Amino acid sequence: MNPYILATLLFGLGLGTTITFASSHWLLAWMGLEMNTLAIIPLMAQNHHPRAVEATTKYFLTQATAAAMLLFASTTNAWLTGQWNIEQMTHPIPTTMITLALALKIGLAPVHAWLPEVLQGLDLTTGLILSTWQKLAPFALLLQIHPTNPAILITLGLASTLVGGWGGLNQTQLRKILAYSSIAHLGWMMLVLQFSPSLTLLTLHTYSLMTFSTFLVFKLNKATNINSLATSWPKAPALTAITPLVLLTLEGLPPLPGFKPKWHILQELSKQDLAPMATLAALPALLSLYFYLRLSYAMALTMSPNNLPGTASWRLPSLQLTLPLALSIVATLTLLPLTPAVTAMLTL
């Protein structure tokens, strides 16, 4: 892609998200979401592959449906209450509709079916943007609307944790596994959204950092399925030794940094007399642990056959930029001591 066009599209992505962040009017927020969607579509289809075009079409139709639903709900709220302000959502019907529209935008269960299929058709760089940056603007709106019925968010959160755990078990494609991982993490964020917004932001920040590291590791190894991870050792031995820690951090295994947000979420749910919900959310985490351990085993404990692709790659120097990967892995693995400081910053 032409670098000027790429710079323009990335600027559009940033501008759309910033407009949504800064808006207090539903029309302006909707405009930012539409700019965000239109800017990423050429990035998704840049490979000119039928699978990429299919994923782009599915993404466009899904986002257009969610945007139309959001605009209809905000118009209905203005008609019923006379308010266009985002924080003035008082009527339960448009509030529920907007919550479901934003859930469709970020891929929460039970409206999640598009996310694994779309992510599977993209390259890893665009998939990284879709899994991290594209979640920010809808979450900024979810943090502001304050749904009157807490059961909606809890139901969406529990369904997402269950689907994210079960859905990744039988997958061999890395991008689909990361898609189900995204669904599960979003479910944890939704569970605690109405009780502790700062904890939701901490979880989103931690998830984005860990996902950034994971995508860059797979991109450096040019890995798209579990079997291709077995050739990682001759390509980058040190990185292959560290990556299982990154994967287990993404799962939230103690004492790694990913455990901290889940621990606080379970603690907050228990404080709100929702111990059964906390238990139902914690059990699918064991399922997620299984497929993360599966990836770690395939990458660090499985040697590829002694053939030309498995042995010749170490002789070829890698031209990929590794500084972002190094910084993100260091941040991912050393975030635990900094968690109190990050939490204090998010509560300001």
LINURTA-V901312 format. One record per residue. N is the residue number from 0. RES is the residue in one small letter. SS is DSSP state (A for helix, B for strand, O for the rest). PSI is psi as a letter, one per 40 degrees, with the letter a starting at -180 (NA if undefined). Layout:
N | RES | SS | PSI
N | RES | SS | PSI
This chain:
0 | m | O | i
1 | n | O | h
2 | p | A | d
3 | y | A | d
4 | i | A | d
5 | l | A | d
6 | a | A | d
7 | t | A | d
8 | l | A | d
9 | l | A | d
10 | f | A | d
11 | g | A | d
12 | l | A | d
13 | g | A | d
14 | l | A | d
15 | g | A | d
16 | t | A | d
17 | t | A | d
18 | i | A | d
19 | t | A | d
20 | f | A | d
21 | a | A | e
22 | s | O | i
23 | s | O | e
24 | h | B | h
25 | w | A | d
26 | l | A | d
27 | l | A | d
28 | a | A | d
29 | w | A | d
30 | m | A | d
31 | g | A | d
32 | l | A | d
33 | e | A | d
34 | m | A | d
35 | n | A | d
36 | t | A | d
37 | l | A | d
38 | a | A | d
39 | i | A | e
40 | i | A | d
41 | p | A | d
42 | l | A | d
43 | m | A | d
44 | a | O | e
45 | q | O | e
46 | n | O | e
47 | h | O | f
48 | h | O | i
49 | p | A | d
50 | r | A | d
51 | a | A | d
52 | v | A | d
53 | e | A | d
54 | a | A | d
55 | t | A | d
56 | t | A | d
57 | k | A | d
58 | y | A | d
59 | f | A | d
60 | l | A | d
61 | t | A | d
62 | q | A | d
63 | a | A | d
64 | t | A | d
65 | a | A | d
66 | a | A | d
67 | a | A | d
68 | m | A | d
69 | l | A | d
70 | l | A | d
71 | f | A | d
72 | a | A | d
73 | s | A | d
74 | t | A | d
75 | t | A | d
76 | n | A | d
77 | a | A | d
78 | w | A | d
79 | l | A | d
80 | t | A | e
81 | g | O | e
82 | q | O | h
83 | w | O | e
84 | n | B | i
85 | i | A | d
86 | e | A | e
87 | q | A | f
88 | m | O | g
89 | t | O | d
90 | h | O | h
91 | p | A | d
92 | i | A | d
93 | p | A | d
94 | t | A | d
95 | t | A | d
96 | m | A | d
97 | i | A | d
98 | t | A | d
99 | l | A | d
100 | a | A | d
101 | l | A | d
102 | a | A | d
103 | l | A | d
104 | k | A | d
105 | i | A | e
106 | g | O | f
107 | l | O | i
108 | a | O | i
109 | p | O | e
110 | v | O | f
111 | h | O | e
112 | a | A | d
113 | w | A | d
114 | l | A | d
115 | p | A | d
116 | e | A | d
117 | v | A | d
118 | l | A | d
119 | q | A | d
120 | g | O | e
121 | l | O | i
122 | d | O | i
123 | l | A | d
124 | t | A | d
125 | t | A | d
126 | g | A | d
127 | l | A | d
128 | i | A | d
129 | l | A | d
130 | s | A | e
131 | t | O | c
132 | w | O | d
133 | q | A | e
134 | k | A | e
135 | l | A | d
136 | a | A | d
137 | p | A | d
138 | f | A | d
139 | a | A | d
140 | l | A | d
141 | l | A | d
142 | l | A | e
143 | q | A | e
144 | i | A | d
145 | h | O | g
146 | p | O | h
147 | t | O | d
148 | n | O | h
149 | p | A | e
150 | a | A | d
151 | i | A | d
152 | l | A | d
153 | i | A | d
154 | t | A | d
155 | l | A | d
156 | g | A | d
157 | l | A | d
158 | a | A | d
159 | s | A | d
160 | t | A | d
161 | l | A | d
162 | v | A | d
163 | g | A | d
164 | g | A | d
165 | w | A | d
166 | g | A | d
167 | g | O | e
168 | l | O | d
169 | n | O | f
170 | q | O | i
171 | t | O | e
172 | q | B | h
173 | l | A | d
174 | r | A | d
175 | k | A | d
176 | i | A | d
177 | l | A | d
178 | a | A | d
179 | y | A | d
180 | s | A | d
181 | s | A | d
182 | i | A | d
183 | a | A | d
184 | h | A | d
185 | l | A | d
186 | g | A | d
187 | w | A | d
188 | m | A | d
189 | m | A | d
190 | l | A | d
191 | v | A | e
192 | l | O | d
193 | q | O | e
194 | f | O | d
195 | s | O | g
196 | p | A | d
197 | s | A | d
198 | l | A | d
199 | t | A | d
200 | l | A | d
201 | l | A | d
202 | t | A | d
203 | l | A | d
204 | h | A | d
205 | t | A | d
206 | y | A | d
207 | s | A | d
208 | l | A | d
209 | m | A | d
210 | t | A | d
211 | f | A | d
212 | s | A | d
213 | t | A | d
214 | f | A | d
215 | l | A | d
216 | v | A | d
217 | f | A | d
218 | k | A | d
219 | l | A | d
220 | n | A | e
221 | k | O | f
222 | a | O | h
223 | t | O | e
224 | n | B | i
225 | i | O | d
226 | n | A | d
227 | s | A | e
228 | l | A | d
229 | a | A | e
230 | t | A | e
231 | s | A | d
232 | w | A | d
233 | p | A | d
234 | k | A | d
235 | a | O | g
236 | p | A | d
237 | a | A | d
238 | l | A | d
239 | t | A | d
240 | a | A | d
241 | i | A | d
242 | t | A | d
243 | p | A | d
244 | l | A | d
245 | v | A | d
246 | l | A | d
247 | l | A | d
248 | t | A | d
249 | l | A | d
250 | e | A | d
251 | g | O | f
252 | l | O | h
253 | p | O | i
254 | p | O | f
255 | l | O | i
256 | p | O | d
257 | g | A | e
258 | f | A | d
259 | k | A | d
260 | p | A | d
261 | k | A | d
262 | w | A | d
263 | h | A | d
264 | i | A | d
265 | l | A | d
266 | q | A | d
267 | e | A | d
268 | l | A | d
269 | s | A | d
270 | k | A | d
271 | q | O | e
272 | d | O | f
273 | l | O | f
274 | a | A | d
275 | p | A | d
276 | m | A | d
277 | a | A | d
278 | t | A | d
279 | l | A | d
280 | a | A | d
281 | a | A | d
282 | l | A | d
283 | p | A | e
284 | a | A | d
285 | l | A | d
286 | l | A | d
287 | s | A | d
288 | l | A | d
289 | y | A | d
290 | f | A | d
291 | y | A | d
292 | l | A | d
293 | r | A | d
294 | l | A | d
295 | s | A | d
296 | y | A | d
297 | a | A | d
298 | m | A | d
299 | a | A | d
300 | l | O | e
301 | t | O | h
302 | m | O | h
303 | s | O | i
304 | p | O | i
305 | n | O | g
306 | n | O | a
307 | l | A | d
308 | p | A | d
309 | g | A | e
310 | t | A | d
311 | a | O | e
312 | s | A | d
313 | w | A | e
314 | r | A | e
315 | l | O | h
316 | p | O | h
317 | s | O | h
318 | l | O | e
319 | q | O | i
320 | l | O | h
321 | t | O | e
322 | l | A | d
323 | p | A | d
324 | l | A | d
325 | a | A | d
326 | l | A | d
327 | s | A | d
328 | i | A | d
329 | v | A | d
330 | a | A | d
331 | t | A | d
332 | l | A | e
333 | t | O | e
334 | l | O | d
335 | l | A | d
336 | p | A | d
337 | l | A | e
338 | t | A | d
339 | p | A | d
340 | a | A | d
341 | v | A | d
342 | t | A | d
343 | a | A | d
344 | m | A | d
345 | l | A | e
346 | t | O | e
347 | l | O | NA
